[in-house]
């Protein structure tokens, strides 16, 4: 189950990270965000950058020409 979702397929790095991080900040601890993103640089860099910030990558699956990333906000 996810608590919120965001589509960043129309954006490019580094704005993809900024938009996702801002959306994650609106969630409570343990909340999950579903992110629709493009392949290439976004799918390679965004999960890694989020993990470095302490977020947990729950799932990353192809979805048509894009990918769906599920991210969990850590407990405080």
Secondary structure, 3 states (H helix, E strand, C coil): CCCEEEECCCCCCCHHHHHHHHHHHCCCCCCEEEEEEECCHHHHHHHHHHHHCCCEEEEEEEECCEEEEEEECCCC
